[in-house]
Amino acid sequence: MDMDRPANIQNDRNQSTHELYSLLIMISTPKKVEEMANYALANGAVGAFFSYARGTLPNHILSILGLANVKREIAVLAVPSSMASSLLDNINRQFNLAEKLGGIAYLISLEKTSTESDDEPEDTYSMIATIVNEGEGEDVVEQVRSSYPIGASILHALGSVNHSKKTFNFEIVPSKEIVLIITRKNLCEAIYRKIHDSLRTELPGRGVIFSTNIDKVAGIFEKNRETEKVITENYNKLMNSESCATSSDLPPAPTANETAEQDKTHQIAVLALVDRGHTGDVVRLAETVGNRGATIMRGRFTERESRGFLSQTGDIGKEAVIMVATKETALAILRQLRQYAATHADEHILLTWMRIHSFSRFSYGNE
């Protein structure tokens, strides 16, 4: 398979071999996500993966972000990068994302190798993804809220560490939660460090955190500019008033290996969309070339406009596998999985990758 494009696009679209794609991620109520995904699929998106989530926000900014502590759904779609921005603008206008808790949608570049410029405006955004054990997602949000009035989405997931060494089937895995936070880029490092330092532990398997750049976001702001000004002022006050921890409050100093891992920027997140029942094979193959674990989200996948929210019988049960690794290991994983996919066409494995600019594990003890 061509390493410059997602596998599903290579197989299903007769387009240029050099065309790049973006992820269009949308979070809202299940019914609205279904409607937005149908619109996107009818206007250029290639396929849509759906999974359930819940939103969480402090009450005083419920009017700013399109999330609340209620049932949500996330849709992840592949969109040609050349049309991704205009499609997001059309969805924003069509579905009023910035009004009445309409939801949030954003774009992340896939298979982008160039580094980001240093002169980006301060109002650009980043996504922070924190993967923790089930039941700890709310703890992550509360830790950040003690200093920053953020909102978040919490997704259900499964975890995998060295499953090829286990004697039982892959399906026996611990439950995880993925906490997604969208923040201004100039606050990303501070929020990232707040989460990492509050969850850092010597216990193994606590979880990981990584961040990546967002190309464009819709639904983050209310149209009222005065409200935006108030939120910005609150951010600045919180940043200036945050107290420093005393030496007795601080966790042990990072080990040499931990520091080295955190200093490796621009790592790669390998993304695989796999038919249910075949995820174990994908994870085990990745482990043979050095992968240290995976996070799996269960959901459904469609490549066409569905017939409405309650008519999903034609959708395919899929699992999205997320594996973060250094560039060298990620390339080895991709080669291994592409060779496997070429000889197992009936399993319909879709592969792609994206750059991340920070990655850390919470456990500083032996894994």
PAKE-643157 format. One line per field, with one value per residue (C-alpha): residue number from 1; residue in one letter; x, y, z. Coordinates in Angstrom, 2 decimals, decimal comma. Example, Ala and Ser with C-alpha at 12.3 -4.5 7.8 and 13.67 -1.06 7.14 Angstrom:
BEGIN
num	c(1  2) .
residu	c(A  S) .
X	c(12,30  13,67) .
Y	c(-4,50  -1,06) .
Z	c(7,80  7,14) .
// end
This chain:
BEGIN
num	c(1  2  3  4  5  6  7  8  9  10  11  12  13  14  15  16  17  18  19  20  21  22  23  24  25  26  27  28  29  30  31  32  33  34  35  36  37  38  39  40  41  42  43  44  45  46  47  48  49  50  51  52  53  54  55  56  57  58  59  60  61  62  63  64  65  66  67  68  69  70  71  72  73  74  75  76  77  78  79  80  81  82  83  84  85  86  87  88  89  90  91  92  93  94  95  96  97  98  99  100  101  102  103  104  105  106  107  108  109  110  111  112  113  114  115  116  117  118  119  120  121  122  123  124  125  126  127  128  129  130  131  132  133  134  135  136  137  138  139  140  141  142  143  144  145  146  147  148  149  150  151  152  153  154  155  156  157  158  159  160  161  162  163  164  165  166  167  168  169  170  171  172  173  174  175  176  177  178  179  180  181  182  183  184  185  186  187  188  189  190  191  192  193  194  195  196  197  198  199  200  201  202  203  204  205  206  207  208  209  210  211  212  213  214  215  216  217  218  219  220  221  222  223  224  225  226  227  228  229  230  231  232  233  234  235  236  237  238  239  240  241  242  243  244  245  246  247  248  249  250  251  252  253  254  255  256  257  258  259  260  261  262  263  264  265  266  267  268  269  270  271  272  273  274  275  276  277  278  279  280  281  282  283  284  285  286  287  288  289  290  291  292  293  294  295  296  297  298  299  300  301  302  303  304  305  306  307  308  309  310  311  312  313  314  315  316  317  318  319  320  321  322  323  324  325  326  327  328  329  330  331  332  333  334  335  336  337  338  339  340  341  342  343  344  345  346  347  348  349  350  351  352  353  354  355  356  357  358  359  360  361  362  363  364  365  366  367) .
residu	c(M  D  M  D  R  P  A  N  I  Q  N  D  R  N  Q  S  T  H  E  L  Y  S  L  L  I  M  I  S  T  P  K  K  V  E  E  M  A  N  Y  A  L  A  N  G  A  V  G  A  F  F  S  Y  A  R  G  T  L  P  N  H  I  L  S  I  L  G  L  A  N  V  K  R  E  I  A  V  L  A  V  P  S  S  M  A  S  S  L  L  D  N  I  N  R  Q  F  N  L  A  E  K  L  G  G  I  A  Y  L  I  S  L  E  K  T  S  T  E  S  D  D  E  P  E  D  T  Y  S  M  I  A  T  I  V  N  E  G  E  G  E  D  V  V  E  Q  V  R  S  S  Y  P  I  G  A  S  I  L  H  A  L  G  S  V  N  H  S  K  K  T  F  N  F  E  I  V  P  S  K  E  I  V  L  I  I  T  R  K  N  L  C  E  A  I  Y  R  K  I  H  D  S  L  R  T  E  L  P  G  R  G  V  I  F  S  T  N  I  D  K  V  A  G  I  F  E  K  N  R  E  T  E  K  V  I  T  E  N  Y  N  K  L  M  N  S  E  S  C  A  T  S  S  D  L  P  P  A  P  T  A  N  E  T  A  E  Q  D  K  T  H  Q  I  A  V  L  A  L  V  D  R  G  H  T  G  D  V  V  R  L  A  E  T  V  G  N  R  G  A  T  I  M  R  G  R  F  T  E  R  E  S  R  G  F  L  S  Q  T  G  D  I  G  K  E  A  V  I  M  V  A  T  K  E  T  A  L  A  I  L  R  Q  L  R  Q  Y  A  A  T  H  A  D  E  H  I  L  L  T  W  M  R  I  H  S  F  S  R  F  S  Y  G  N  E) .
X	c(0,00  1,05  2,49  1,40  -2,35  -4,93  -5,56  -9,30  -8,76  -6,30  -8,80  -12,04  -11,18  -9,61  -7,63  -4,07  -1,58  -0,22  -3,48  -3,43  -6,34  -7,50  -9,51  -12,78  -13,80  -17,30  -18,79  -22,40  -25,65  -26,02  -28,78  -26,91  -23,64  -25,52  -26,95  -23,58  -21,83  -24,46  -23,95  -20,17  -20,43  -22,69  -20,21  -16,84  -16,00  -14,84  -16,05  -17,25  -16,42  -18,90  -18,37  -20,19  -18,86  -19,95  -19,27  -18,28  -18,05  -18,23  -21,62  -20,31  -19,00  -21,72  -22,63  -19,12  -18,44  -20,86  -20,60  -22,30  -22,27  -24,74  -24,64  -22,58  -21,36  -18,13  -17,78  -14,35  -14,30  -11,57  -11,79  -9,50  -7,36  -8,05  -11,73  -11,60  -11,65  -14,59  -16,52  -16,00  -17,21  -20,34  -21,07  -20,61  -23,14  -25,56  -25,73  -25,04  -22,19  -21,44  -25,02  -27,21  -24,68  -24,59  -21,38  -17,76  -15,89  -12,22  -9,63  -6,34  -3,93  -3,07  0,32  1,80  5,59  6,53  7,04  4,73  5,83  6,86  4,79  1,30  -1,27  -1,84  -5,53  -4,80  -5,74  -4,32  -5,90  -4,73  -5,62  -5,28  -5,74  -6,42  -8,13  -11,92  -13,37  -10,40  -11,53  -13,46  -10,41  -8,37  -10,96  -11,21  -7,43  -7,32  -10,40  -8,67  -6,66  -8,34  -12,06  -11,87  -14,42  -13,73  -15,16  -14,67  -14,66  -14,90  -12,03  -10,08  -6,39  -3,71  -0,18  1,90  -1,15  0,89  2,53  -0,77  -2,31  -5,93  -7,72  -7,25  -10,80  -9,92  -8,62  -8,85  -11,37  -9,96  -11,20  -9,89  -10,22  -10,14  -9,47  -9,39  -7,38  -5,66  -2,16  -0,58  -2,19  -1,51  1,83  0,58  -2,54  -0,53  1,96  -0,85  -2,36  0,96  2,23  -1,07  -1,28  2,40  2,93  5,29  2,42  2,61  -0,02  -1,51  -1,89  -0,43  -0,95  -0,20  -1,08  -1,34  -2,03  -5,47  -5,75  -9,17  -11,97  -15,68  -18,09  -15,50  -16,75  -20,07  -20,71  -20,83  -17,33  -17,79  -18,17  -14,95  -13,22  -14,44  -13,20  -9,80  -9,54  -10,43  -7,72  -5,14  -6,18  -5,96  -2,55  -1,21  -2,69  -1,81  0,20  3,51  3,83  6,24  9,08  7,17  4,24  6,30  6,58  10,04  12,28  11,89  14,19  16,69  14,53  11,37  13,03  14,39  10,93  9,28  11,95  11,20  8,93  7,04  6,22  3,71  0,23  -0,57  -4,31  -5,89  -9,57  -10,22  -13,23  -14,28  -12,72  -9,42  -8,03  -5,89  -3,95  -3,18  -1,97  0,18  1,82  2,61  4,15  6,59  8,28  8,42  4,98  4,35  0,57  -2,59  -5,88  -9,00  -12,30  -15,34  -17,89  -19,49  -18,35  -20,19  -19,11  -22,52  -25,30  -27,31  -31,07  -31,35  -30,40  -32,41  -31,51  -27,94  -28,28  -26,15  -23,19  -20,13  -18,88  -15,33  -12,62  -10,23  -6,72  -4,41  -0,69  1,85  5,52  8,74  9,06  11,26  8,93  5,83  7,21  7,98  4,43  2,98  5,12  4,12  0,42  0,38  1,96  -0,66  -3,51  -2,29  -2,68  -5,90  -8,07  -11,24  -10,51  -10,72  -7,96  -7,70  -4,40  -3,10  -1,00  -0,62  2,15  1,98  4,14  4,19  3,93  4,43  3,62  2,28  4,14  7,76  8,17  8,79  6,05) .
Y	c(0,00  3,60  5,01  8,52  7,81  6,03  2,50  3,01  6,01  4,13  1,30  3,24  6,49  6,94  10,05  11,29  9,10  12,22  13,62  14,11  13,61  15,01  13,64  15,48  14,82  15,82  15,51  16,27  14,48  11,12  12,38  15,52  13,64  11,26  14,20  15,96  12,76  12,10  15,64  15,19  11,81  13,36  16,20  14,51  12,60  9,03  7,09  7,62  5,78  6,31  5,69  6,81  9,35  11,72  15,41  17,34  21,09  23,56  25,26  28,79  27,97  25,64  28,40  28,43  24,79  22,35  19,71  18,93  16,10  14,09  11,32  12,21  10,52  11,05  10,64  10,46  10,92  10,94  14,04  15,19  17,98  20,21  20,43  19,83  23,49  24,47  21,36  22,25  25,81  24,47  22,09  24,93  27,08  24,25  22,90  26,03  24,48  27,68  28,09  26,27  23,54  22,54  20,55  20,82  19,79  20,02  18,96  17,10  16,49  12,90  11,72  15,22  15,15  18,83  20,59  23,36  26,96  29,03  32,08  30,60  32,86  32,32  31,57  28,30  25,10  21,78  18,51  16,76  13,08  11,38  7,60  6,31  3,41  3,29  5,65  8,03  10,26  12,59  12,84  14,09  16,75  17,91  18,21  20,55  22,49  23,45  25,86  26,12  26,32  23,59  21,23  17,67  14,59  11,18  8,15  4,49  2,27  -0,91  -1,28  -3,68  -4,26  -7,20  -9,30  -11,59  -12,88  -13,82  -17,27  -16,20  -14,51  -10,82  -9,92  -10,11  -6,54  -3,78  -0,98  2,47  6,02  8,57  12,20  14,66  18,33  21,08  24,10  27,16  26,28  28,80  26,91  23,40  22,87  24,13  21,93  18,96  19,37  19,83  16,48  14,66  15,89  15,16  11,58  10,63  7,51  4,60  2,16  0,42  0,77  4,07  5,49  7,89  11,42  12,95  16,08  17,07  20,20  21,06  22,67  24,22  24,09  25,04  25,27  26,37  29,95  31,63  34,44  36,93  38,47  39,83  36,26  35,30  38,25  37,14  33,60  34,87  37,09  34,15  32,06  34,80  35,24  31,52  31,29  34,18  33,00  29,30  28,45  26,59  23,23  22,93  20,46  18,06  18,06  17,18  13,61  12,02  13,47  11,82  8,91  9,13  6,87  8,83  12,15  10,76  9,50  12,85  14,69  12,69  15,10  14,51  10,91  9,04  7,77  4,77  4,42  1,16  0,50  -3,23  -5,54  -6,81  -10,14  -9,35  -6,64  -9,11  -10,07  -6,42  -5,69  -8,81  -8,02  -4,49  -5,91  -8,03  -4,86  -3,04  -1,59  -1,29  -1,31  -0,08  1,61  0,25  2,06  0,04  1,47  1,22  2,30  3,46  4,64  5,87  8,11  6,08  6,10  7,92  7,56  4,38  2,69  1,50  -2,22  -1,83  -0,33  -2,47  -3,23  -1,88  -1,26  1,69  0,86  3,69  2,98  5,73  5,12  6,75  7,34  4,29  1,93  3,46  2,90  -0,71  -1,16  0,28  -1,98  -5,04  -4,21  -3,33  -6,65  -8,38  -6,38  -7,26  -10,97  -10,65  -8,49  -10,01  -8,35  -4,81  -3,20  0,57  2,21  5,75  7,85  11,32  13,28  14,14  16,76  15,51  12,06  10,86  7,87  8,45  5,47  6,10  2,62  -0,58  -1,40) .
Z	c(0,00  -0,60  2,65  1,70  1,90  4,08  2,79  2,42  0,18  -2,00  -2,52  -2,78  -4,54  -7,99  -7,04  -7,15  -5,32  -3,59  -2,24  1,52  3,88  7,19  10,07  10,62  14,22  15,35  18,85  19,75  20,61  18,82  16,55  15,55  14,96  12,67  10,70  10,43  9,36  6,68  5,39  5,33  3,55  0,93  0,38  -0,02  3,17  2,51  5,56  9,11  12,35  15,22  18,94  22,07  24,56  27,30  27,59  30,69  31,30  34,18  34,10  33,53  30,06  28,81  26,37  24,94  24,03  22,45  25,18  28,48  30,99  28,93  26,36  23,31  20,18  18,24  14,50  12,88  9,10  6,44  4,23  1,37  2,83  -0,17  0,77  4,54  5,62  3,41  4,48  8,16  7,47  5,76  8,64  11,12  9,26  8,48  12,04  14,15  16,12  18,03  19,25  21,76  22,61  18,98  19,29  18,30  15,15  14,24  11,67  12,19  9,31  8,41  7,16  7,40  7,64  7,77  11,09  12,17  11,70  14,69  13,74  14,14  15,83  19,53  19,02  17,20  18,99  20,10  21,20  24,38  24,65  28,05  28,28  31,80  33,51  33,57  36,17  36,17  33,30  35,59  37,87  34,93  34,13  37,74  38,07  35,09  36,19  39,42  37,26  33,84  32,91  30,26  28,79  27,77  26,12  27,71  25,41  26,38  25,24  25,87  26,63  25,45  26,71  25,43  24,62  22,40  25,59  27,22  27,00  26,65  23,78  23,06  24,06  27,79  28,23  30,85  30,35  29,62  29,15  26,66  27,76  24,85  25,64  23,01  24,16  22,81  21,67  24,06  26,98  25,71  27,42  30,79  30,74  29,47  32,32  34,86  33,88  33,71  37,06  38,85  37,58  37,59  39,69  40,30  39,70  36,30  33,60  34,82  31,31  28,78  27,52  24,13  22,19  18,56  16,55  15,23  11,82  12,37  14,90  14,89  17,81  20,36  20,65  21,08  18,59  21,43  21,45  24,97  26,25  24,49  26,19  29,63  29,10  27,96  31,03  33,27  31,64  32,26  35,90  36,54  34,90  36,97  40,27  40,05  43,13  42,90  44,61  47,51  47,33  49,58  47,14  44,10  42,78  42,46  39,79  36,37  35,66  32,80  30,61  31,38  30,56  27,31  26,33  27,03  25,03  21,88  20,03  16,81  17,51  15,39  16,20  14,01  13,42  12,27  11,64  11,95  11,71  15,11  15,90  14,16  16,45  18,39  15,26  14,51  18,05  18,21  14,88  16,09  19,27  17,24  15,97  19,31  20,02  23,78  23,81  22,13  22,89  21,19  20,60  19,56  17,19  13,76  10,34  7,24  3,79  2,70  3,92  6,42  6,55  9,84  13,48  14,10  10,81  11,28  10,52  7,40  9,28  9,96  13,47  13,70  16,25  16,00  17,25  18,38  18,83  19,66  18,92  17,79  14,06  13,51  15,38  13,80  10,30  11,20  12,51  9,31  7,12  9,13  9,08  5,39  4,54  6,67  5,10  1,60  2,36  4,39  2,12  3,57  6,94  5,46  7,53  7,03  8,00  8,39  10,78  12,25  13,94  17,63  19,29  22,90  24,50  28,09  30,25  33,76  35,26  36,19  37,76  35,83  33,33) .
// end
